[in-house]
Structure formats: structure tokens, C-alpha cells
């Protein structure tokens, strides 16, 4: 199952991906927002990329890339909704 290490990795990946997506989309948010956006982005990216036939590999770097792509998509959609 999930251990404390897995939770810690999710938080790190979420924080980095959320921060990168925020930089790309020029969005302002704190650490908690970045983590939330990054974790949700990981789910979106994990669903979207294989659906499109795209594979970025395995490992921590590919998880960050996938989560960042998903987080950018999330921030884009949220931006459309807010307008």
C-alpha cells in the first residue's frame, strides 16, 4: 500500500509540478496551492498522456513532467472558467 515515503514523494512531485505549471501559466499561488494543483495535475496528466498515446518514461523526472503537463491543463481550464 502507501507508506509515508509515498506520501512524501507525492507532495514533492505535486509541489514541483504545481510550481512549474504556475511559472508556465504565470499563475500566483502559495506552496499549498502548488501542491494541490500538482497532485490534481498528476491525475490529469496520468490519464491524458496515455490517452493521446504519449509516453514520457518512468521515474521521478517523468512523473514531474507528466504532473506539470496535467497541472498546466488544469490551470488553463480554470482560467477559462474564471473568465
Secondary structure, DSSP 8 states (H G I E B T S, - for coil): ---HHHHHHHHHHHHHHHHHHHHHTT----HHHHHHHHHHHHHHHHHHHHHTT----SSHHHHHHHHHHHHHHHHHHHHHHH-
